């Protein structure tokens, strides 16, 4: 495959991890998986925290606005958890955050891994969050990393 001039596939990738801290222990488990996968690939990362999942799209938009001149991050990993409760708030948080994240990712062609769990109960969350379980944080990091490589293949240059 012919690579575009200025190709940087061998340069380390740098990611922003945005973590919703409403369920901190679950998010910590997701972050353990995400950071391990990024480190395994030689990538670096920065972590920022927001109160809940509904704030993740706003934080992502703020990061993108701050990078108007040049993207500082090669990709983004979003981590958090929404557990169904007794009211319809779950549906609002899950649906509206997903919609906003999808819109931002496609509008800005982001290398983004979505590790936001939407589950019925905390047992389901733990199965998905633990590194020795389904490791959804690790899978989100892999997705972001692979999309960052794909962006390079298509010749995206932010310089």
Residue frames relative to the residue before (quaternion, step in Angstrom):
aa qw qx qy qz dx dy dz
X 1.0000 0.0000 0.0000 0.0000 0.00 0.00 0.00
X 0.3697 -0.7186 0.5483 0.2150 3.57 -0.93 0.92
X 0.2467 -0.7740 0.5709 0.1186 3.56 -0.84 1.02
X 0.5262 -0.6372 0.4551 0.3317 3.59 -1.07 0.67
X 0.6342 -0.5042 0.4019 0.4267 3.61 -1.21 0.38
X 0.7938 0.2791 -0.2207 0.4933 3.55 -1.07 0.74
X 0.2782 0.7883 -0.5017 0.2225 3.55 1.29 0.32
X 0.1063 -0.8275 0.5512 0.0095 3.59 -0.84 0.99
X 0.1779 0.8319 -0.5133 0.1130 3.61 1.10 0.53
X 0.7059 0.4597 -0.2731 0.4645 3.60 1.04 -0.68
X 0.5538 0.5942 -0.4080 0.4168 3.59 1.21 -0.16
X 0.5525 -0.6136 0.4339 0.3606 3.61 -1.01 0.70
X 0.3812 -0.7067 0.5544 0.2189 3.53 -1.11 0.77
X 0.2058 -0.7686 0.5974 0.1005 3.55 -1.20 0.65
X 0.1002 -0.8309 0.5471 -0.0134 3.57 -0.73 1.12
X 0.2913 -0.6933 0.6256 0.2076 3.50 -1.34 0.46
X 0.1535 -0.7556 0.6326 0.0728 3.55 -0.86 1.05
X 0.1039 -0.7735 0.6241 0.0364 3.57 -0.76 1.09
X 0.0908 -0.8299 0.5502 -0.0177 3.55 -0.58 1.23
X 0.2812 -0.7149 0.6157 0.1752 3.56 -0.93 0.95
X 0.2486 -0.8313 0.4884 0.0923 3.57 -0.63 1.15
X 0.3165 0.7742 -0.5036 0.2164 3.64 1.18 0.32
X 0.7443 0.1557 -0.1026 0.6413 3.58 1.13 -0.73
X 0.1876 -0.8646 0.4490 0.1251 3.60 0.42 1.21
X 0.6615 0.5041 -0.3373 0.4410 3.63 0.90 -0.75
X 0.6455 0.5014 -0.3220 0.4778 3.57 1.01 -0.77
X 0.6594 0.4958 -0.3121 0.4711 3.58 0.94 -0.86
X 0.6110 0.5409 -0.3563 0.4551 3.61 1.02 -0.68
X 0.6493 0.5029 -0.3196 0.4725 3.59 0.98 -0.80
X 0.6309 0.5151 -0.3284 0.4784 3.59 1.00 -0.78
X 0.6643 0.5080 -0.2953 0.4621 3.59 0.95 -0.91
X 0.5916 0.5614 -0.3685 0.4461 3.61 1.05 -0.67
X 0.6841 0.4764 -0.2814 0.4753 3.56 0.92 -0.89
X 0.6677 0.5123 -0.3021 0.4478 3.57 0.93 -0.91
X 0.6999 0.4650 -0.2885 0.4590 3.58 0.78 -0.96
X 0.6191 0.5409 -0.3492 0.4497 3.60 1.02 -0.71
X 0.6723 0.4896 -0.3018 0.4661 3.61 0.93 -0.85
X 0.6535 0.4975 -0.3233 0.4699 3.60 0.95 -0.79
X 0.6565 0.5025 -0.3117 0.4684 3.59 0.93 -0.86
X 0.6163 0.5582 -0.3386 0.4405 3.59 1.01 -0.80
X 0.7243 0.4107 -0.2234 0.5068 3.57 1.13 -0.67
X 0.5464 -0.6478 0.3830 0.3675 3.58 1.27 0.15
X 0.4649 0.6833 -0.4397 0.3517 3.59 1.24 0.31
X 0.3027 -0.7043 0.6049 0.2155 3.52 -1.30 0.40
X 0.0916 -0.8068 0.5832 0.0242 3.55 -1.21 0.37
X 0.2130 -0.7009 0.6604 0.1652 3.47 -1.42 0.32
X 0.2180 -0.7754 0.5808 0.1179 3.55 -1.13 0.70
X 0.0142 -0.7586 0.6512 0.0165 3.53 -1.09 0.82
X 0.2839 -0.7674 0.5580 0.1385 3.53 -1.17 0.65
X 0.0887 -0.7440 0.6598 0.0577 3.51 -1.24 0.69
X 0.6603 -0.5487 0.3267 0.3953 3.61 -1.13 0.49
X 0.8222 -0.0684 0.0904 0.5578 3.59 0.83 -0.93
X 0.7409 -0.4276 0.2969 0.4244 3.52 -1.36 0.10
X 0.6330 0.5494 -0.3438 0.4234 3.59 0.98 -0.72
X 0.6653 0.4949 -0.2978 0.4730 3.60 1.19 -0.43
X 0.4816 0.6883 -0.4338 0.3257 3.62 1.19 -0.26
X 0.6748 0.4797 -0.3376 0.4478 3.68 0.75 -0.81
X 0.6288 0.5242 -0.3429 0.4607 3.61 1.01 -0.71
X 0.6560 0.4986 -0.3142 0.4715 3.60 0.94 -0.84
X 0.6356 0.5171 -0.3259 0.4716 3.58 1.00 -0.78
X 0.6525 0.5048 -0.3104 0.4722 3.59 0.95 -0.85
X 0.6294 0.5264 -0.3313 0.4659 3.61 1.02 -0.76
X 0.6461 0.5118 -0.3178 0.4687 3.58 0.96 -0.86
X 0.6648 0.4985 -0.3043 0.4658 3.58 0.94 -0.84
X 0.6372 0.5205 -0.3258 0.4658 3.60 0.99 -0.77
X 0.6641 0.5016 -0.3007 0.4658 3.58 1.05 -0.75
X 0.7179 0.4305 -0.2339 0.4946 3.58 1.23 -0.40
X 0.2029 0.8253 -0.5101 0.1324 3.59 1.14 0.50
X 0.7079 0.4641 -0.2721 0.4577 3.60 0.83 -0.91
X 0.7905 -0.1091 0.1302 0.5884 3.57 0.87 -0.94
X 0.4310 -0.6993 0.5013 0.2719 3.55 -0.83 0.92
X 0.3089 -0.7538 0.5587 0.1555 3.52 -0.82 1.06
X 0.7517 0.3449 -0.1775 0.5333 3.54 1.14 -0.68
X 0.4127 -0.6942 0.5369 0.2439 3.53 -1.09 0.77
X 0.8071 -0.0681 0.0621 0.5832 3.57 1.17 -0.47
X 0.3472 -0.7297 0.5685 0.1545 3.49 -1.40 0.21
X 0.1226 -0.7602 0.6354 0.0573 3.53 -1.08 0.85
X 0.1415 -0.8060 0.5738 0.0328 3.55 -0.67 1.16
X 0.0262 -0.8237 0.5642 -0.0504 3.56 -0.71 1.12
X 0.3520 0.7143 -0.5570 0.2359 3.55 -1.00 0.81
X 0.2715 -0.7543 0.5791 0.1483 3.51 -1.33 -0.01
X 0.0838 -0.7419 0.6638 0.0440 3.52 -1.14 0.84
X 0.0936 -0.7916 0.6036 0.0170 3.55 -0.67 1.16
X 0.5006 -0.6698 0.4618 0.2956 3.56 -0.83 1.04
X 0.1391 -0.7802 0.6064 0.0645 3.53 -1.00 0.88
X 0.7458 -0.4061 0.2980 0.4358 3.54 -1.22 -0.52
X 0.7254 0.3961 -0.2327 0.5127 3.60 1.22 -0.23
X 0.6404 -0.5351 0.3913 0.3878 3.57 -1.30 0.05
X 0.3667 0.7486 -0.4840 0.2663 3.62 1.24 0.05
X 0.5754 0.5974 -0.3616 0.4258 3.60 1.08 -0.75
X 0.6861 0.4943 -0.2844 0.4517 3.56 0.84 -1.01
X 0.6396 0.5202 -0.3234 0.4644 3.57 0.98 -0.82
X 0.6904 0.4770 -0.2864 0.4624 3.60 0.78 -1.01
X 0.6872 0.4839 -0.2931 0.4557 3.60 0.80 -0.98
X 0.7315 0.4470 -0.2538 0.4480 3.58 0.74 -1.02
X 0.7161 0.4590 -0.2768 0.4471 3.59 0.76 -0.96
X 0.6459 0.4887 -0.3419 0.4765 3.61 0.97 -0.68
X 0.6435 0.5165 -0.3275 0.4603 3.60 0.96 -0.80
X 0.6465 0.5188 -0.3200 0.4588 3.59 0.94 -0.86
X 0.6834 0.4853 -0.2903 0.4617 3.59 0.85 -0.96
X 0.6461 0.5094 -0.3187 0.4707 3.59 0.97 -0.82
X 0.6439 0.5141 -0.3222 0.4661 3.59 0.92 -0.87
X 0.6627 0.5128 -0.3096 0.4495 3.58 0.88 -0.92
X 0.6683 0.4878 -0.3024 0.4732 3.59 0.91 -0.89
X 0.6811 0.5078 -0.3080 0.4282 3.58 0.85 -0.92
X 0.7100 0.4292 -0.2769 0.4849 3.59 0.96 -0.74
X 0.6340 0.5381 -0.3348 0.4432 3.59 1.02 -0.74
X 0.7859 0.3033 -0.1439 0.5193 3.57 0.99 -0.84
X 0.3789 -0.7459 0.4681 0.2847 3.61 1.29 0.14
X 0.1799 0.8321 -0.4988 0.1624 3.55 0.80 1.07
X 0.3633 -0.6420 0.6252 0.2548 3.49 -1.25 0.63
X 0.1509 0.8281 -0.5038 0.1944 3.53 0.05 1.35
X 0.1357 -0.7580 0.6336 0.0751 3.51 -1.06 0.86
X 0.2096 -0.7992 0.5560 0.0902 3.55 -0.64 1.15
X 0.0011 0.8070 -0.5874 0.0613 3.52 -0.44 1.29
X 0.3543 0.7163 -0.5146 0.3107 3.57 1.01 0.83
X 0.2757 -0.7737 0.5548 0.1324 3.53 -0.62 1.18
X 0.0488 -0.7415 0.6674 0.0485 3.56 -1.11 0.74
X 0.1073 0.8335 -0.5140 0.1722 3.53 -0.19 1.35
X 0.5832 -0.5999 0.4402 0.3259 3.52 -1.33 0.31
X 0.8148 -0.0117 0.0563 0.5769 3.59 1.06 -0.71
X 0.6818 -0.5129 0.3305 0.4036 3.55 -1.25 0.29
X 0.5743 0.5750 -0.3932 0.4300 3.64 1.09 -0.53
X 0.6500 0.4982 -0.3110 0.4823 3.59 0.96 -0.85
X 0.6324 0.5394 -0.3332 0.4451 3.59 0.99 -0.81
X 0.6837 0.4951 -0.2962 0.4470 3.58 0.86 -0.93
X 0.6141 0.5393 -0.3520 0.4562 3.60 1.00 -0.76
X 0.7238 0.4436 -0.2401 0.4709 3.58 0.95 -0.87
X 0.6943 0.5070 -0.2741 0.4310 3.60 1.06 -0.71
X 0.6438 0.5645 -0.3395 0.3892 3.59 0.90 -0.85
X 0.5424 -0.6168 0.4722 0.3200 3.54 -1.10 0.82
X 0.7217 0.3994 -0.2436 0.5102 3.59 1.02 -0.74
X 0.5978 0.4955 -0.3719 0.5087 3.57 1.29 0.35
X 0.8124 -0.1967 0.1629 0.5241 3.57 -0.79 -1.01
X 0.2536 -0.8333 0.4692 0.1455 3.61 1.31 -0.14
X 0.0763 0.8429 -0.5265 0.0804 3.58 0.83 1.00
X 0.5844 0.5524 -0.3773 0.4594 3.61 1.13 -0.46
X 0.6500 0.5074 -0.3012 0.4789 3.56 1.00 -0.82
X 0.6532 0.5099 -0.3117 0.4649 3.57 0.98 -0.82
X 0.6293 0.5229 -0.3373 0.4657 3.60 1.04 -0.73
X 0.6525 0.5078 -0.3146 0.4663 3.60 0.98 -0.81
X 0.6303 0.5210 -0.3322 0.4699 3.58 1.00 -0.78
X 0.6453 0.5236 -0.3212 0.4541 3.59 0.92 -0.88
X 0.6644 0.4945 -0.3076 0.4684 3.60 0.88 -0.92
X 0.6596 0.5154 -0.3075 0.4525 3.57 0.92 -0.89
X 0.6808 0.4842 -0.2940 0.4643 3.58 0.85 -0.94
X 0.6493 0.4958 -0.3213 0.4789 3.61 1.01 -0.70
X 0.6015 0.5399 -0.3606 0.4654 3.61 1.09 -0.60
X 0.6444 0.4966 -0.3168 0.4876 3.58 1.03 -0.76
X 0.6404 0.5256 -0.3207 0.4591 3.57 1.00 -0.79
X 0.6155 0.5431 -0.3428 0.4568 3.58 1.03 -0.79
X 0.6426 0.5089 -0.3156 0.4781 3.59 1.03 -0.76
X 0.6208 0.5487 -0.3377 0.4467 3.54 0.99 -0.83
X 0.7006 0.4383 -0.2548 0.5021 3.57 1.06 -0.77
X 0.5490 -0.6788 0.3607 0.3282 3.56 1.30 0.12
X 0.3022 0.7450 -0.5417 0.2454 3.59 1.11 0.48
X 0.0006 0.7859 -0.6171 0.0396 3.52 -0.82 1.03
X 0.1828 -0.8050 0.5592 0.0767 3.54 -0.79 1.03
X 0.4780 0.6731 -0.4417 0.3513 3.57 1.23 0.22
